[in-house]
Amino acid sequence: MANELDSIKRLLRASPKDPNIILEQDWDALVNAVQAALDAKPPVASPRLATRIDLDATLFSASFRDDGAGNLALYVGVADAADGDQIKVATFNKATGVLTLSGSPVINGSDTNLSFFNGATRYGFLRGQASQITLQGDGRPAVVTGTTVQVAPSGQTGLFIASNGNAGFNNISPGAEFVVRALGSDNDCRFQIEANASQVAQFGVSNSQAFIDAGTKLIVLYGGHVLFGADGTQNLGGPGNRGGTAYFITGAINTSDAREKTPLRPFSEEEIAAARDLHAEIGVYQWLASIEEKGEDGARLHIGLTVQRAIEIMETHGLDPWRYGFICRDEITRKIKVPGLVRKQAQGPDEEYREIEIIDGVPTLVTKTREGARLFDLIPVVDEAGDAVMDGDEPMLYPVPRIVEEPGEIEIDEPAGDRLGFRYDQLTLFMLRGMV
């Protein structure tokens, strides 16, 4: 085992004096030296001091301790420090081959690399240079330069976070807080939000049109105009989601094209009689909600009639009021919360951590709690035919959020009665016919 320890000594002697600054030399050499020392020493039954290395008085001391299972921890300290005064800087797990760093390690140098391996295959690295830091995996780098962050950049592509905090996809100079740009000459750029696989909404720009799309294109902004995404199929507001006042310079245009209607028929005697009787029902009223808000003297006066009375008059003359488009009834609902199972991504237990805060001018080490990490399951990847995708000799795995159901509250629509209304343009024309 002496030869193996000599290798570790040489690496330590070449290290900076600060025990929180990890070796500038090749990490592989240290890992291999520790592994060789582990393989050379006999197993122990309980944790103990494996060996202590005291370098000359101008450097520092280092100790290797094992946990009885062949895992070594590296402790360093000032020269001649007692074992209890040394700081643990790294732990090497023999079974997994993982070297875990403790504290706040620093790789010292103007151009340094920390590589990540799976067996003999390097799958990523962290590179520190004088002007930037690069994190790369699978050929897609993330680069930090000064106060600018670029994720997977290639020319104008990738995610860019500028020094002023603005973020841009495929835009290296985002002029707003969040900018998304289509690649190349593509005239279609979309931003998608997913509640789950079946609840998806997109916001985007296509051929100079801005739109909102939730399965069906809803609203289109084009040339300063607000358009519906489909013709004659989408409503503005609803029975339980009414708007307030609408302000327009000109009136509404309603389609009245003979090519889209049946031939007109004349009014029947019963319809003319009902139209005449409706005249007498026109009166003055106030909205109850306005009286409650403004008082009876403050609520404005309105002119009209009620749907209930119009229904009575139509039925009196043997007419079915629901056959006429000027009389409307809509079911309304209200949102309520009821007990139910809530689907969410599983999380690990909350974690405690410590950090230094300035309290009344004094650096103070405080303990805080943060939410546990969101949990994922590694699921084998399949192709479109359902066959397993391989990564060498092993199945390719991909992290998928672990979804659980927990008791909680869910929001549902509860029936809340109905609401009656008029299409006043048609009602007015119906009543005018009774005057002829």
C-alpha positions as a Markdown table, in Angstrom:
| # | Residue | x | y | z |
|---|---|---|---|---|
| 1 | Met | 0.0 | 0.0 | 0.0 |
| 2 | Ala | 3.1 | 2.3 | 0.5 |
| 3 | Asn | 3.4 | 2.9 | -3.3 |
| 4 | Glu | -0.3 | 3.9 | -3.6 |
| 5 | Leu | 0.1 | 6.4 | -0.7 |
| 6 | Asp | 3.2 | 7.9 | -2.3 |
| 7 | Ser | 1.1 | 8.7 | -5.4 |
| 8 | Ile | -1.5 | 10.5 | -3.3 |
| 9 | Lys | 1.2 | 12.4 | -1.5 |
| 10 | Arg | 2.6 | 13.7 | -4.7 |
| 11 | Leu | -0.8 | 15.0 | -5.8 |
| 12 | Leu | -1.4 | 16.7 | -2.4 |
| 13 | Arg | 2.0 | 18.3 | -2.4 |
| 14 | Ala | 1.2 | 19.9 | -5.8 |
| 15 | Ser | -2.0 | 21.4 | -4.3 |
| 16 | Pro | -2.7 | 24.9 | -3.0 |
| 17 | Lys | -2.4 | 25.4 | 0.7 |
| 18 | Asp | -6.0 | 26.4 | 1.2 |
| 19 | Pro | -7.9 | 23.2 | 2.1 |
| 20 | Asn | -11.1 | 24.5 | 0.4 |
| 21 | Ile | -9.3 | 24.8 | -2.9 |
| 22 | Ile | -9.4 | 21.4 | -4.6 |
| 23 | Leu | -6.6 | 20.1 | -6.7 |
| 24 | Glu | -5.7 | 21.9 | -9.9 |
| 25 | Gln | -4.2 | 18.6 | -11.3 |
| 26 | Asp | -6.0 | 15.9 | -13.2 |
| 27 | Trp | -8.9 | 14.5 | -11.1 |
| 28 | Asp | -8.6 | 11.2 | -12.7 |
| 29 | Ala | -5.1 | 10.8 | -11.2 |
| 30 | Leu | -6.5 | 11.4 | -7.7 |
| 31 | Val | -9.4 | 9.0 | -8.1 |
| 32 | Asn | -7.2 | 6.3 | -9.5 |
| 33 | Ala | -4.7 | 6.8 | -6.6 |
| 34 | Val | -7.5 | 6.5 | -4.0 |
| 35 | Gln | -8.9 | 3.5 | -5.7 |
| 36 | Ala | -5.5 | 1.8 | -5.8 |
| 37 | Ala | -5.1 | 2.5 | -2.1 |
| 38 | Leu | -8.5 | 1.0 | -1.3 |
| 39 | Asp | -7.7 | -2.1 | -3.3 |
| 40 | Ala | -4.3 | -2.5 | -1.6 |
| 41 | Lys | -5.4 | -2.2 | 2.0 |
| 42 | Pro | -7.1 | -5.0 | 3.9 |
| 43 | Pro | -10.8 | -4.6 | 4.9 |
| 44 | Val | -11.6 | -3.3 | 8.4 |
| 45 | Ala | -14.6 | -4.1 | 10.6 |
| 46 | Ser | -15.4 | -0.6 | 11.8 |
| 47 | Pro | -14.7 | 3.1 | 10.9 |
| 48 | Arg | -11.2 | 4.1 | 11.7 |
| 49 | Leu | -8.3 | 6.3 | 10.6 |
| 50 | Ala | -6.9 | 4.6 | 7.5 |
| 51 | Thr | -3.8 | 6.7 | 7.2 |
| 52 | Arg | -2.5 | 10.2 | 7.9 |
| 53 | Ile | -0.2 | 12.1 | 5.7 |
| 54 | Asp | 1.8 | 15.0 | 7.3 |
| 55 | Leu | 3.6 | 17.1 | 4.7 |
| 56 | Asp | 6.3 | 19.5 | 5.6 |
| 57 | Ala | 5.5 | 22.4 | 8.0 |
| 58 | Thr | 4.8 | 24.9 | 5.3 |
| 59 | Leu | 2.0 | 22.9 | 3.8 |
| 60 | Phe | -0.8 | 21.0 | 5.4 |
| 61 | Ser | -1.8 | 17.6 | 6.8 |
| 62 | Ala | -4.3 | 15.2 | 5.2 |
| 63 | Ser | -6.1 | 12.1 | 6.6 |
| 64 | Phe | -8.0 | 9.3 | 4.9 |
| 65 | Arg | -10.7 | 7.7 | 7.0 |
| 66 | Asp | -12.9 | 4.7 | 6.0 |
| 67 | Asp | -16.4 | 3.8 | 7.1 |
| 68 | Gly | -15.7 | 0.0 | 7.4 |
| 69 | Ala | -17.2 | -0.6 | 4.0 |
| 70 | Gly | -14.2 | 0.4 | 1.9 |
| 71 | Asn | -15.3 | 4.0 | 1.4 |
| 72 | Leu | -12.7 | 6.7 | 2.1 |
| 73 | Ala | -13.1 | 10.3 | 3.2 |
| 74 | Leu | -10.3 | 12.8 | 2.7 |
| 75 | Tyr | -9.8 | 15.3 | 5.5 |
| 76 | Val | -7.3 | 18.2 | 5.2 |
| 77 | Gly | -6.0 | 20.9 | 7.6 |
| 78 | Val | -3.1 | 23.0 | 8.6 |
| 79 | Ala | 0.2 | 21.4 | 9.3 |
| 80 | Asp | 0.2 | 19.3 | 12.5 |
| 81 | Ala | -3.6 | 19.8 | 13.0 |
| 82 | Ala | -5.3 | 17.4 | 15.3 |
| 83 | Asp | -7.6 | 14.9 | 13.6 |
| 84 | Gly | -10.7 | 16.6 | 14.9 |
| 85 | Asp | -9.6 | 19.9 | 13.5 |
| 86 | Gln | -9.3 | 18.7 | 9.9 |
| 87 | Ile | -12.0 | 19.5 | 7.3 |
| 88 | Lys | -13.6 | 16.8 | 5.2 |
| 89 | Val | -13.3 | 17.8 | 1.6 |
| 90 | Ala | -14.2 | 14.6 | -0.3 |
| 91 | Thr | -15.6 | 11.2 | 0.0 |
| 92 | Phe | -14.9 | 8.3 | -2.4 |
| 93 | Asn | -17.5 | 5.5 | -2.6 |
| 94 | Lys | -15.7 | 2.3 | -3.7 |
| 95 | Ala | -18.9 | 0.5 | -4.8 |
| 96 | Thr | -20.1 | 3.3 | -7.1 |
| 97 | Gly | -16.8 | 4.9 | -8.0 |
| 98 | Val | -18.2 | 8.3 | -7.2 |
| 99 | Leu | -16.1 | 11.1 | -5.6 |
| 100 | Thr | -18.2 | 13.5 | -3.7 |
| 101 | Leu | -16.9 | 16.9 | -2.8 |
| 102 | Ser | -17.7 | 18.7 | 0.4 |
| 103 | Gly | -18.0 | 22.3 | 1.3 |
| 104 | Ser | -17.4 | 24.9 | -1.4 |
| 105 | Pro | -14.8 | 23.3 | -3.7 |
| 106 | Val | -12.8 | 25.5 | -6.1 |
| 107 | Ile | -10.9 | 24.3 | -9.2 |
| 108 | Asn | -8.1 | 26.7 | -9.5 |
| 109 | Gly | -6.6 | 27.7 | -12.8 |
| 110 | Ser | -7.1 | 29.9 | -15.9 |
| 111 | Asp | -8.4 | 27.1 | -18.0 |
| 112 | Thr | -9.7 | 24.0 | -16.1 |
| 113 | Asn | -12.0 | 21.1 | -16.8 |
| 114 | Leu | -14.2 | 18.9 | -14.6 |
| 115 | Ser | -15.4 | 15.9 | -16.7 |
| 116 | Phe | -18.4 | 13.5 | -16.1 |
| 117 | Phe | -18.0 | 9.9 | -17.1 |
| 118 | Asn | -20.3 | 6.8 | -17.5 |
| 119 | Gly | -17.7 | 4.1 | -17.4 |
| 120 | Ala | -15.1 | 5.1 | -20.0 |
| 121 | Thr | -17.6 | 7.4 | -21.9 |
| 122 | Arg | -17.5 | 11.1 | -21.1 |
| 123 | Tyr | -21.0 | 12.5 | -21.3 |
| 124 | Gly | -20.3 | 16.1 | -20.2 |
| 125 | Phe | -17.8 | 18.5 | -18.8 |
| 126 | Leu | -17.6 | 21.8 | -16.9 |
| 127 | Arg | -14.9 | 24.1 | -18.2 |
| 128 | Gly | -13.7 | 27.3 | -16.5 |
| 129 | Gln | -11.8 | 29.9 | -18.4 |
| 130 | Ala | -10.8 | 33.5 | -17.6 |
| 131 | Ser | -13.8 | 35.0 | -19.3 |
| 132 | Gln | -16.5 | 32.3 | -19.3 |
| 133 | Ile | -17.8 | 29.0 | -17.9 |
| 134 | Thr | -19.0 | 26.3 | -20.2 |
| 135 | Leu | -21.2 | 23.3 | -19.2 |
| 136 | Gln | -21.7 | 20.8 | -22.0 |
| 137 | Gly | -23.5 | 17.5 | -22.3 |
| 138 | Asp | -24.3 | 15.6 | -25.4 |
| 139 | Gly | -22.9 | 18.3 | -27.6 |
| 140 | Arg | -25.2 | 21.0 | -26.3 |
| 141 | Pro | -23.3 | 23.6 | -24.3 |
| 142 | Ala | -24.4 | 26.2 | -21.8 |
| 143 | Val | -22.0 | 29.2 | -21.6 |
| 144 | Val | -21.8 | 31.9 | -19.0 |
| 145 | Thr | -19.9 | 35.0 | -20.1 |
| 146 | Gly | -19.7 | 37.8 | -17.6 |
| 147 | Thr | -23.4 | 38.4 | -16.7 |
| 148 | Thr | -24.8 | 36.7 | -19.9 |
| 149 | Val | -26.0 | 33.1 | -20.0 |
| 150 | Gln | -26.4 | 31.2 | -23.2 |
| 151 | Val | -28.0 | 27.7 | -23.2 |
| 152 | Ala | -27.3 | 25.4 | -26.2 |
| 153 | Pro | -26.1 | 28.3 | -28.4 |
| 154 | Ser | -25.3 | 27.9 | -32.0 |
| 155 | Gly | -25.1 | 31.2 | -33.8 |
| 156 | Gln | -28.5 | 32.8 | -33.1 |
| 157 | Thr | -30.1 | 29.7 | -31.6 |
| 158 | Gly | -30.6 | 28.7 | -28.0 |
| 159 | Leu | -31.7 | 30.4 | -24.7 |
| 160 | Phe | -30.0 | 33.7 | -23.9 |
| 161 | Ile | -30.2 | 35.6 | -20.6 |
| 162 | Ala | -28.7 | 39.0 | -21.0 |
| 163 | Ser | -27.0 | 41.1 | -18.3 |
| 164 | Asn | -30.1 | 43.2 | -17.8 |
| 165 | Gly | -32.2 | 40.1 | -17.0 |
| 166 | Asn | -34.0 | 39.9 | -20.4 |
| 167 | Ala | -34.4 | 36.4 | -21.7 |
| 168 | Gly | -34.6 | 35.3 | -25.3 |
| 169 | Phe | -35.1 | 32.1 | -27.3 |
| 170 | Asn | -33.1 | 32.3 | -30.5 |
| 171 | Asn | -32.5 | 36.0 | -29.9 |
| 172 | Ile | -29.1 | 37.0 | -28.6 |
| 173 | Ser | -30.2 | 40.6 | -27.8 |
| 174 | Pro | -33.7 | 40.3 | -26.3 |
| 175 | Gly | -35.3 | 43.8 | -26.3 |
| 176 | Ala | -38.0 | 42.9 | -23.8 |
| 177 | Glu | -38.2 | 40.8 | -20.7 |
| 178 | Phe | -39.0 | 37.6 | -22.6 |
| 179 | Val | -38.5 | 37.2 | -26.4 |
| 180 | Val | -39.2 | 34.2 | -28.6 |
| 181 | Arg | -38.0 | 34.2 | -32.2 |
| 182 | Ala | -38.6 | 31.6 | -34.9 |
| 183 | Leu | -35.6 | 29.9 | -36.5 |
| 184 | Gly | -34.3 | 31.0 | -39.8 |
| 185 | Ser | -37.0 | 32.2 | -42.3 |
| 186 | Asp | -39.8 | 30.4 | -40.5 |
| 187 | Asn | -42.8 | 32.7 | -40.2 |
| 188 | Asp | -44.5 | 30.6 | -37.5 |
| 189 | Cys | -43.3 | 31.0 | -33.9 |
| 190 | Arg | -45.3 | 29.5 | -30.9 |
| 191 | Phe | -45.1 | 29.5 | -27.1 |
| 192 | Gln | -46.9 | 26.6 | -25.6 |
| 193 | Ile | -48.2 | 26.1 | -22.0 |
| 194 | Glu | -49.3 | 22.6 | -20.9 |
| 195 | Ala | -51.4 | 21.7 | -17.8 |
| 196 | Asn | -51.2 | 18.1 | -19.0 |
| 197 | Ala | -51.1 | 16.2 | -22.2 |
| 198 | Ser | -54.7 | 17.1 | -23.1 |
| 199 | Gln | -54.8 | 20.7 | -21.8 |
| 200 | Val | -52.6 | 22.8 | -24.0 |
| 201 | Ala | -52.6 | 26.5 | -25.0 |
| 202 | Gln | -50.4 | 28.2 | -27.5 |
| 203 | Phe | -49.5 | 31.9 | -28.0 |
| 204 | Gly | -47.8 | 32.7 | -31.2 |
| 205 | Val | -47.2 | 34.7 | -34.4 |
| 206 | Ser | -47.8 | 33.3 | -37.8 |
| 207 | Asn | -47.6 | 35.2 | -41.1 |
| 208 | Ser | -48.0 | 38.6 | -39.3 |
| 209 | Gln | -50.9 | 37.3 | -37.2 |
| 210 | Ala | -50.7 | 37.0 | -33.4 |
| 211 | Phe | -53.0 | 34.4 | -32.0 |
| 212 | Ile | -54.2 | 32.4 | -29.0 |
| 213 | Asp | -54.8 | 28.7 | -29.7 |
| 214 | Ala | -56.4 | 26.3 | -27.2 |
| 215 | Gly | -57.1 | 23.3 | -29.4 |
| 216 | Thr | -59.0 | 25.7 | -31.8 |
| 217 | Lys | -57.5 | 29.1 | -32.7 |
| 218 | Leu | -59.5 | 31.6 | -30.6 |
| 219 | Ile | -58.3 | 35.1 | -31.1 |
| 220 | Val | -56.2 | 36.5 | -34.0 |
| 221 | Leu | -54.6 | 40.0 | -34.0 |
| 222 | Tyr | -54.0 | 41.1 | -37.6 |
| 223 | Gly | -53.3 | 44.6 | -38.9 |
| 224 | Gly | -54.5 | 46.2 | -35.7 |
| 225 | His | -57.8 | 44.2 | -35.8 |
| 226 | Val | -59.1 | 41.6 | -33.3 |
| 227 | Leu | -60.6 | 38.6 | -35.1 |
| 228 | Phe | -62.1 | 35.3 | -34.1 |
| 229 | Gly | -60.1 | 32.2 | -35.0 |
| 230 | Ala | -63.1 | 30.5 | -36.8 |
| 231 | Asp | -66.2 | 31.9 | -38.5 |
| 232 | Gly | -69.5 | 31.9 | -36.7 |
| 233 | Thr | -68.5 | 29.3 | -34.0 |
| 234 | Gln | -67.0 | 31.3 | -31.1 |
| 235 | Asn | -68.7 | 33.5 | -28.6 |
| 236 | Leu | -67.6 | 36.6 | -26.8 |
| 237 | Gly | -68.6 | 36.2 | -23.1 |
| 238 | Gly | -71.1 | 33.7 | -21.8 |
| 239 | Pro | -74.3 | 33.5 | -19.6 |
| 240 | Gly | -72.2 | 33.5 | -16.4 |
| 241 | Asn | -69.3 | 35.5 | -17.8 |
| 242 | Arg | -70.9 | 38.6 | -19.2 |
| 243 | Gly | -69.0 | 41.7 | -20.2 |
| 244 | Gly | -69.8 | 45.2 | -19.0 |
| 245 | Thr | -70.3 | 48.1 | -21.4 |
| 246 | Ala | -69.1 | 47.9 | -25.0 |
| 247 | Tyr | -67.9 | 51.1 | -26.7 |
| 248 | Phe | -68.1 | 51.5 | -30.5 |
| 249 | Ile | -68.3 | 54.3 | -32.9 |
| 250 | Thr | -70.6 | 52.5 | -35.4 |
| 251 | Gly | -73.2 | 49.8 | -34.7 |
| 252 | Ala | -72.9 | 46.1 | -35.0 |
| 253 | Ile | -73.3 | 44.4 | -38.4 |
| 254 | Asn | -75.4 | 41.3 | -38.4 |
| 255 | Thr | -75.5 | 39.0 | -41.4 |
| 256 | Ser | -78.8 | 39.3 | -43.3 |
| 257 | Asp | -78.0 | 37.8 | -46.7 |
| 258 | Ala | -80.9 | 36.3 | -48.6 |
| 259 | Arg | -78.5 | 33.7 | -49.9 |
| 260 | Glu | -78.2 | 32.3 | -46.4 |
| 261 | Lys | -81.9 | 32.4 | -45.4 |
| 262 | Thr | -85.1 | 30.7 | -46.2 |
| 263 | Pro | -87.7 | 32.8 | -48.1 |
| 264 | Leu | -89.6 | 35.3 | -45.8 |
| 265 | Arg | -93.1 | 34.4 | -44.9 |
| 266 | Pro | -95.8 | 36.9 | -43.7 |
| 267 | Phe | -96.8 | 37.2 | -40.0 |
| 268 | Ser | -99.8 | 35.2 | -38.9 |
| 269 | Glu | -102.8 | 36.8 | -37.2 |
| 270 | Glu | -101.6 | 35.4 | -33.8 |
| 271 | Glu | -98.1 | 36.9 | -34.2 |
| 272 | Ile | -99.5 | 40.3 | -35.1 |
| 273 | Ala | -101.8 | 40.3 | -32.1 |
| 274 | Ala | -99.0 | 39.3 | -29.8 |
| 275 | Ala | -96.8 | 42.0 | -31.3 |
| 276 | Arg | -99.5 | 44.6 | -30.5 |
| 277 | Asp | -99.9 | 43.4 | -26.9 |
| 278 | Leu | -96.1 | 43.6 | -26.3 |
| 279 | His | -96.3 | 47.4 | -27.0 |
| 280 | Ala | -98.2 | 47.9 | -23.8 |
| 281 | Glu | -95.5 | 46.1 | -21.8 |
| 282 | Ile | -92.8 | 48.6 | -22.5 |
| 283 | Gly | -92.0 | 50.4 | -19.3 |
| 284 | Val | -89.3 | 52.0 | -17.1 |
| 285 | Tyr | -87.1 | 49.9 | -14.8 |
| 286 | Gln | -83.9 | 49.9 | -12.7 |
| 287 | Trp | -81.3 | 47.1 | -12.2 |
| 288 | Leu | -81.5 | 45.7 | -8.7 |
| 289 | Ala | -77.7 | 45.4 | -8.6 |
| 290 | Ser | -77.4 | 49.1 | -9.4 |
| 291 | Ile | -79.8 | 50.0 | -6.7 |
| 292 | Glu | -77.8 | 48.0 | -4.2 |
| 293 | Glu | -74.6 | 49.7 | -5.4 |
| 294 | Lys | -75.9 | 53.3 | -5.9 |
| 295 | Gly | -79.2 | 53.5 | -4.1 |
| 296 | Glu | -82.6 | 53.9 | -5.6 |
| 297 | Asp | -82.1 | 57.5 | -6.4 |
| 298 | Gly | -78.6 | 56.9 | -7.9 |
| 299 | Ala | -79.4 | 53.9 | -10.1 |
| 300 | Arg | -80.2 | 55.0 | -13.7 |
| 301 | Leu | -83.6 | 54.4 | -15.4 |
| 302 | His | -83.8 | 52.0 | -18.3 |
| 303 | Ile | -86.5 | 51.4 | -20.9 |
| 304 | Gly | -87.7 | 47.9 | -22.0 |
| 305 | Leu | -89.8 | 44.9 | -20.9 |
| 306 | Thr | -89.2 | 41.6 | -19.3 |
| 307 | Val | -88.8 | 38.2 | -21.0 |
| 308 | Gln | -91.2 | 36.6 | -18.5 |
| 309 | Arg | -94.0 | 38.9 | -19.6 |
| 310 | Ala | -93.2 | 38.4 | -23.3 |
| 311 | Ile | -93.4 | 34.6 | -22.8 |
| 312 | Glu | -96.8 | 34.9 | -21.2 |
| 313 | Ile | -98.2 | 37.1 | -24.0 |
| 314 | Met | -96.8 | 34.7 | -26.7 |
| 315 | Glu | -98.4 | 31.7 | -25.0 |
| 316 | Thr | -101.7 | 33.6 | -24.6 |
| 317 | His | -101.9 | 33.8 | -28.4 |
| 318 | Gly | -101.1 | 30.1 | -28.8 |
| 319 | Leu | -97.5 | 30.7 | -29.9 |
| 320 | Asp | -94.4 | 28.8 | -28.6 |
| 321 | Pro | -92.1 | 31.6 | -27.4 |
| 322 | Trp | -89.0 | 29.3 | -27.6 |
| 323 | Arg | -89.4 | 29.0 | -31.4 |
| 324 | Tyr | -88.5 | 32.7 | -31.7 |
| 325 | Gly | -84.9 | 33.9 | -31.7 |
| 326 | Phe | -85.6 | 37.1 | -29.8 |
| 327 | Ile | -86.4 | 35.1 | -26.6 |
| 328 | Cys | -83.3 | 33.5 | -25.0 |
| 329 | Arg | -82.6 | 31.3 | -22.0 |
| 330 | Asp | -79.1 | 30.2 | -21.0 |
| 331 | Glu | -78.0 | 27.9 | -18.3 |
| 332 | Ile | -75.5 | 29.5 | -15.9 |
| 333 | Thr | -72.9 | 27.8 | -13.6 |
| 334 | Arg | -70.6 | 28.9 | -10.8 |
| 335 | Lys | -67.2 | 27.7 | -9.8 |
| 336 | Ile | -67.0 | 25.9 | -6.5 |
| 337 | Lys | -64.3 | 23.8 | -4.8 |
| 338 | Val | -65.1 | 20.3 | -3.6 |
| 339 | Pro | -63.0 | 17.6 | -2.0 |
| 340 | Gly | -61.2 | 15.4 | -4.6 |
| 341 | Leu | -58.0 | 13.9 | -5.7 |
| 342 | Val | -55.4 | 16.4 | -7.0 |
| 343 | Arg | -52.8 | 15.2 | -9.6 |
| 344 | Lys | -49.4 | 16.7 | -9.0 |
| 345 | Gln | -45.7 | 15.9 | -9.4 |
| 346 | Ala | -44.3 | 14.0 | -6.5 |
| 347 | Gln | -41.7 | 15.8 | -4.3 |
| 348 | Gly | -39.1 | 14.6 | -1.9 |
| 349 | Pro | -39.1 | 15.7 | 1.7 |
| 350 | Asp | -38.4 | 19.3 | 2.6 |
| 351 | Glu | -34.7 | 20.0 | 3.0 |
| 352 | Glu | -32.9 | 22.1 | 5.5 |
| 353 | Tyr | -29.9 | 24.1 | 4.5 |
| 354 | Arg | -27.7 | 26.8 | 6.0 |
| 355 | Glu | -26.6 | 30.1 | 4.6 |
| 356 | Ile | -25.0 | 33.3 | 5.8 |
| 357 | Glu | -27.2 | 36.3 | 6.1 |
| 358 | Ile | -26.3 | 39.8 | 7.1 |
| 359 | Ile | -28.4 | 40.6 | 10.2 |
| 360 | Asp | -27.9 | 44.0 | 11.8 |
| 361 | Gly | -24.6 | 44.2 | 10.1 |
| 362 | Val | -23.4 | 40.8 | 11.4 |
| 363 | Pro | -22.8 | 37.8 | 9.1 |
| 364 | Thr | -25.0 | 35.2 | 10.7 |
| 365 | Leu | -25.3 | 31.5 | 9.8 |
| 366 | Val | -29.0 | 30.7 | 9.7 |
| 367 | Thr | -31.0 | 27.5 | 9.0 |
| 368 | Lys | -33.7 | 27.6 | 6.3 |
| 369 | Thr | -36.1 | 25.1 | 4.8 |
| 370 | Arg | -36.8 | 24.6 | 1.1 |
| 371 | Glu | -39.2 | 22.4 | -0.8 |
| 372 | Gly | -38.0 | 18.9 | -1.6 |
| 373 | Ala | -36.8 | 18.2 | -5.1 |
| 374 | Arg | -39.5 | 17.2 | -7.7 |
| 375 | Leu | -39.2 | 13.5 | -8.4 |
| 376 | Phe | -38.8 | 11.8 | -11.8 |
| 377 | Asp | -38.8 | 8.1 | -12.9 |
| 378 | Leu | -36.3 | 6.9 | -15.5 |
| 379 | Ile | -38.6 | 5.2 | -18.1 |
| 380 | Pro | -37.3 | 3.2 | -21.1 |
| 381 | Val | -37.6 | 5.2 | -24.4 |
| 382 | Val | -39.5 | 3.6 | -27.3 |
| 383 | Asp | -39.7 | 4.5 | -31.0 |
| 384 | Glu | -42.8 | 5.2 | -33.0 |
| 385 | Ala | -43.3 | 1.5 | -33.5 |
| 386 | Gly | -43.2 | 0.8 | -29.7 |
| 387 | Asp | -39.8 | -0.9 | -29.8 |
| 388 | Ala | -37.2 | -0.2 | -27.2 |
| 389 | Val | -34.5 | 2.4 | -28.1 |
| 390 | Met | -31.0 | 1.2 | -27.0 |
| 391 | Asp | -28.0 | 3.2 | -25.8 |
| 392 | Gly | -25.3 | 0.8 | -26.6 |
| 393 | Asp | -26.1 | -2.5 | -24.8 |
| 394 | Glu | -28.5 | -0.8 | -22.4 |
| 395 | Pro | -32.0 | 0.6 | -22.9 |
| 396 | Met | -32.1 | 4.3 | -23.3 |
| 397 | Leu | -33.8 | 5.9 | -20.3 |
| 398 | Tyr | -35.6 | 9.3 | -20.0 |
| 399 | Pro | -36.7 | 11.1 | -16.9 |
| 400 | Val | -40.5 | 11.3 | -16.6 |
| 401 | Pro | -42.3 | 13.3 | -13.8 |
| 402 | Arg | -43.6 | 11.0 | -11.2 |
| 403 | Ile | -47.4 | 11.9 | -10.9 |
| 404 | Val | -49.3 | 11.1 | -7.7 |
| 405 | Glu | -52.8 | 11.8 | -6.6 |
| 406 | Glu | -53.4 | 13.4 | -3.2 |
| 407 | Pro | -56.5 | 14.4 | -1.3 |
| 408 | Gly | -57.3 | 18.1 | -1.8 |
| 409 | Glu | -59.7 | 20.4 | -3.5 |
| 410 | Ile | -60.8 | 20.5 | -7.1 |
| 411 | Glu | -62.8 | 23.2 | -8.9 |
| 412 | Ile | -66.0 | 22.2 | -10.7 |
| 413 | Asp | -68.9 | 24.0 | -12.4 |
| 414 | Glu | -72.1 | 23.8 | -10.4 |
| 415 | Pro | -75.5 | 24.6 | -12.0 |
| 416 | Ala | -76.7 | 27.9 | -10.8 |
| 417 | Gly | -80.0 | 28.3 | -12.5 |
| 418 | Asp | -80.7 | 30.1 | -15.8 |
| 419 | Arg | -80.8 | 33.6 | -17.2 |
| 420 | Leu | -83.4 | 35.0 | -19.6 |
| 421 | Gly | -82.7 | 37.6 | -22.3 |
| 422 | Phe | -83.7 | 39.3 | -25.5 |
| 423 | Arg | -82.2 | 39.8 | -28.9 |
| 424 | Tyr | -83.5 | 43.3 | -28.9 |
| 425 | Asp | -83.0 | 43.9 | -32.7 |
| 426 | Gln | -85.4 | 41.0 | -33.5 |
| 427 | Leu | -87.8 | 41.9 | -30.7 |
| 428 | Thr | -88.1 | 45.5 | -32.0 |
| 429 | Leu | -88.8 | 44.3 | -35.5 |
| 430 | Phe | -91.4 | 41.9 | -34.2 |
| 431 | Met | -93.2 | 44.6 | -32.3 |
| 432 | Leu | -93.0 | 47.1 | -35.3 |
| 433 | Arg | -94.9 | 44.6 | -37.4 |
| 434 | Gly | -97.8 | 44.8 | -34.9 |
| 435 | Met | -98.1 | 48.6 | -35.7 |
| 436 | Val | -98.7 | 48.1 | -39.4 |
